[in-house]
Amino acid sequence: MSATSSRPSYAAVLRIPYARRTFAAVLVGRLSYGMVPVAVLLAVTRATGSYAVAGTVMALFGATSVLLSPARAALVDRYGPRRALPPMASLYAVLLGLLAVATWRPGAPAPLLGAVAVAAGACTPPLGPTMRTVWSDLAADRGLLPRAYSLDGVAEELLFVSGPLVVGGVVQIAAPAAAVALGAVLVMAGTFGFVASPAVARVPGRGAVSEKPTGRRRSWVVTGIVPPVVAAGGVGLSLGALDLLVLAFAEQWGHGDDVVAWIFAALSAGSAVGGLLYGAVEWRSGARVRLSLLVAGLGLALAGAGLAPDLAVLTGAVVCAGLFVAPALTTAYLVADACAPAAARTRSGAWVNTAVNAGVSVGAAASGLLVARVSPTLGFALAGGTALLAATVVGVGSRRGRAAGPEAGAAGHTTEQVVSAEARAAQSP
């Protein structure tokens, strides 16, 4: 389904037939995900005059969006993107439109806003996991797949940075509810442009996939998914705690809130650079080994950040931590894809996505309870220790997996075989 490349590179990824068209369309839809949380928060705050109500509405929206992601991804696996995504995107856009109307003027009842937010979160189309499934299908040359995933991860990082900037521009000329409505328009346009691509049309639903009977009952949980889910959860927990820890560190050293945004921007920049560098390297080691080492690197960088003597050194340490974020998540998605049968690839990626997002939420809540009770140095050590614990679990699981024998992936390949094939493809003339 794709042209084979003798020199795997980012340019080669974008030269795959239909890749640019498909990727551009899905990025339009995914830009909505960078905008909507901030837009809804501002709109609900403006409509109700209550930060507590706004926080509750956002928590409800985020919970249903994250926790039901594997269920929505299972629908994509079962019916295929062309049948499953348009109804989800349509419902999601309509509900966001209702939320925009309800918050356009002050006085909206909080229960109504909460109910609409819950319904909207439940319908969020899984564009990211589906795009990674499409990348796996497009990249017949397995040497291109890590680069495709890295490119996807870096683009997603940039969308979540630019989304709030777009909201900021909109609220300069209109009510925050207008930004919510714009998010609805973007997700509709992006989803329908995405499913119109011939590349997406060739991704079948479960009914079209022929699988050999295994004698085992199908489960929502994909075999072999635990290591990447644990790794993603560890990354999410650490990053979720980072926000308040950076704020506490800045206050400890007498700095205002204005510098915190620059540190978060540095984290995103480090993650983007790390993702691009990671995808450009021809790795010899196995994907699961890399996953453990990358998560451990993040943990060590975060633990070291707490020892920074000033804000400049902290910023450098946060950049170093960011260098591991996108590579760790990219590798988690690669391992999940290699472990998944053809009928569960989208669901497999969704479990990783759910783990990192749930981890961010839990990490933020935990840091809120701890930051007033422990020093920033100890807080950074705990955040880093969480990632190190996840890396240890993944590393131990990888050694046991090798001792027990290889684990089959999506096309009958093991994770290590996929990586070896990827290295051979990178070396081919």
N, C-alpha and C positions, 0 to 999 in steps of 0.2 A: 504494500500500500504506500510505500514511500521509496524515494530514490536512495540508493545506498551511497554513502559518502566515504571517500578514502581518507579525508582529513576531518574528523569530527570537530566541529566548532560551533559557536553561536550562529555564525552566518549560515553554516550548513543546516542547522535546525530550521532557520527561517526560509531556507530554500526548499524544504520538503513541500510537495504539492499541497495546497490549501492551508498550509500552516499559518501564514501571515494573516489571511482573511479570517480564519477561525479564531486565532489568538486575539486579534484586534477587537473582534466582536465581543468575545467573552470578557475582555478587560473593561469594556464599556459597562457591562452589567456589574462587574465586580467593583468598579468605582463606587457604585451605590453603597456597597458594604462599608467603605471607608467614610462615607458621608452620613449615612442614616443614624448611627448611634449618637453622634454629636448633634445632628439636626433635631432628632426626637428629644434629646435632653433639653436643648434650648427651647424648643417649641412647647414642651409640657411645662417647663419652668415659667415661661411667659404666660401660658394660658391659666395656670393654677396659682402662680405666685408662691409655690412651695418647692423647695429643694427636696424635701422628704418624699413628696409625691413623685417628682421627676425621677429620683433614684429608684423608687419602687417600680415605676413603670419600666425603667430601663432594665432592672433586674429581671422582671417578668419576661420582657422581650428577649433578653440575652439567654435566659434559662431555656425557654422553649426552642429558640433558634439553635442553641448548642446541643442540648440533650436529645432533640429529635432529629439531628442531622443524619445519624446512621439509618433511621427509618426512611427518611426521604431519599437517601442514597440507595437504599434497597429497592425503592420504586423505580429508580433510574436503571438499576441492574436488571430488574424484572421486565420492564416495558421498553427500555431504551430511551435515550435522551429526547428523541423527537416526540415521543408520546408522553413522557413524564414531566419534562421541564416546562412546556408552555402553560399547562394548567396551574402549576405551582407559581410561576412567575406572574400569571394573570391575577391569581388570588392575592399574592403578596402585594402587587402594585395597587390593586383596588383597596386593600386594607390600609396601606400606607396613605392612599388618597383620602380615605375616611379619617385617618388620624390627622392629616393635614387640615381637612375641613373643620374637624372638632377643635383643633388648637389655633385656628386662625384668629379667633377673638377670645378674650379672657372669659372665664366662667365655665369652662368645660368640667363636667363631673368626673372626679378621679376614677370611680369604678368603671365608667365607660371607656376612659382612656386605657385603663389596665386591661380590660377585656379585649379591646382592639389590638393592643400591643401583643398580648398572648397569642391571638389568632394570627397576627402578621408573622411573629417569630416562628410559629409552627409551620408556616408555608414558605419559608425562605428557601429558594432553589439552590441546590448544592453545586454552584457553578465551578468552584475551585476543584473539588474532587472529580467532577465530570471532565473538566479540562485535562486533568492529569491522566484520566482513563484514555482520553483521546490521544494525548501525547504518547502513551504506551502503545496505542494501536498504530499511530503514525510512524513511530521510530522503529522500523524494521531493522535498521542498523542499531544494535543495542549500545554502541558507543555514543550515539546521539542522545540517549535517554537521560543520563545524568545532566547533560547540558540543557536539555529541554526543561527538566525539573528545576534546575538552578535558575534558568531564565524566568520560569514561571514564578518561583519564589521571590526573586528580586523584584519583578514587576508588581507582585502582590504587596511587598513591603513598601514600594513607592506609592501605590494606590492608597494605602492606609496612612501615609504621610500627606499626600495631596488631597485626600477626601476632606479632612477638616479645613484645609485652606480654601477649597471650593465653597464649603458652607460659610466660611468667614466672608468670602466675597459676596455671596447671596444675601446674607443678613445686613450687608451695608446698604442694600437698595430695596429690600423687601423683608417681610416677616419671616421668622425661622420656619414657619409652616411651609413656606415656599421651597425651602431646601428639602423638606420631607417629600414634597410633591415632585421635585426634580429627581430625587432618588428613585421614586416610583417609575418615572419616565425612563431613566437610565437602565433600570433592571429589565424593563419590558423590551426596550430597544436592543440591549445587549443579548438577552436570552433568545429572542426571535431571530436576530442576526446569526447567533451561534448555531442554533439548530438548523438554520437554512444552509449551512455549509455542507458540501458533499462529504467532508471528513467525518462529520458527526452522523450523517445518514448511514455510514458504513459500520457504526458501532451498534451491534445488535442488542436486543433484550435477552433475558435469560431463556425465553422460549425458543430463540433462534440459535442458541449455543448448544452444540452437541457435546455431552459430557459422558464419560464412561461411568457406569454405576459403581459406587463405592460400597454399597451396603450400609452406609451410615446415614442417619437422618441429617438433613440440612439444618444448619444453625445460623442464627444471626451473627455469631462470633466466628470470624475467619480463623482457621487454624494457622498458628504461627504469628498471629498479630500482636501477641503480648509484648515482645521486645520493642517494636517501634512505638506502641502505645505508651509503655512505661517511659521510654525516652522522651516522647513528646510531652507527656504529663510533667516530667521533671523539668523540662525547659519552660513550660508554661508556669509552673509554680514559682520558679526562680524569677522569671520576668514579671509575674504579677506582683511579687513583693518588691520589685526594684523601684517602682514609682514613689512609694512613700519613703523608702529608705533614702533615695536621692534627695527628696524634700527635707527629711530630717537631717541629713548630712549638711545640706546647704544652710539650714537654720542654725545648726550647731556652730558653723563657721561665720555666721553673721551675714549671710547672703539672702537676698530676697527671692521671691517666687519666679522672677523673670528669668533667672539663669537656669532654672530647672528645665524649661522647654529646650534650651540649647543642648543640654546633656542628653535628653531623649532623642533629639535630632542626631546627635553624635552616635547614639546606639543604633539608630536606623541606618545611618551612613555606614557604620562598621559592618552591619549585617548585610547590606547591599554589596559592599566590596568583598566581603567574605564569600558570599554566594557566587559572585562572578568568578573569583579566583578558584573556588572549589570546583566549579563546573569546567574550568579550563585545564585542570590537572588530569593526567592519565594515571589513575590510582591503581596500584598493584594489590593492595590489601583487600580483604573481604568487606562487604558492605556493613555487616553487623559489627565487625571489629572497629571500623571507622566510626560507626554510630556511637559506640561506647566511648571512644577516645574523644570525639567531638563534644559530647555532653560533659565529659570530665573536664575538658578544656574550659567550657563555659563555667563550670562550678569553681575551678581554680581561679579564673579571672574575677568572678564575683567575690569570692572570699578575699582575694587580694585587694579588691577595690575598697574594702572597709578599712584597710591600713593606710589609705592615701593621706598624706599630710595636709593637702589643700585641695581646692576645687579643681585646679588645673590637672593635677595628677589623677583625681577621681575621674575626670572626663576622659583622660587617656586610658584608664583601666576599663571604663565603660565601653569605649571604642574596641578595646581588645576583646571584651566579652561579646560584643556584637559580631565580631568576626566569626564566632562559632555558631551563632543563632541560625542563620539561613542554611549553612552547610548541614547542621544537625537535623533540621526539619526536612531538608531535601533528602538526606540519607534515610530518614525515617519513612518518608513516602516511597523511596526506592525499595526498601526492605518490605514494606507492606504490599507493594505491587507485586514483588517477586513471590511473596507467600500466597497471594490470592489466586483462586481459580478464576477462569475467565468470566464466570457468572457473578463474581463478587468484587470486582476491582474497584468500582466506585464506592461501595460500602467499606472496603478495606481502607481506602484513603480517607473516608469520612470518619472512621474511628480515630485515626491519627489526628485529624482536624479537631474532632470533639475533645480529645485528650488535651491538646495544647490550649484550646480555648477555656475548657473547664479548669485546667491548671492555673491559667491566668486569673480567673475569677476567685478560685480558692486562695491563691497566693496573695491577691489583693486584700481579701477579707482577713487572712491570717496576719498579714503585716499591719493591718489596721488595729488589731488587738495587741500586737507585740511592740509596735514602734514607740509607744509611750512608756513601755516597761523595761526595754533593753536599750543599750547604746547602739548607734548606727553600726559600729564595728562588729558587734555581736550579731546584729541583724543581717549584715552582709555575709557573715560567716555561716549563719543558718541558711540563707538563700543559696549560697554556694554549696553547702553541705547537702542540701536537697538534690541538687543536680548531680553531685558526686555519688549520692546513694543510688539515684536512678541509673547512672553509668555503671555502677558496680553490679546492680541487678541485671542489666543488659549484658554486661561482660560475662557474668557467671552463666547466664542462660545460653549465651553463644557457645561457651566451652562445652556445656552439657549437650547442646544440640549437635555439635560436631562429634562428640563421643557417641551419641545415640544414632548418628547417621544423618545424611543430608535430607533437607525438607523440600518437597516439590513446590514449585511456584506456579505461576499462571499458565505457562505453556509447557509444563513438564520439566522445567529447568529448576535447579536449586538456586538459592540466592547467590552462592559463591560461583556457580556456573554462569549466571547472568553477568556477574562482575568480570569473570575471566573472559567471557565473550566480548564484553565491552572493551577490555584492555586489548584483546587481539584485533578488534575492529579499529581501534585507535592507531595500531601499529601497521595496519595493512597499507600497501603502496597505492 
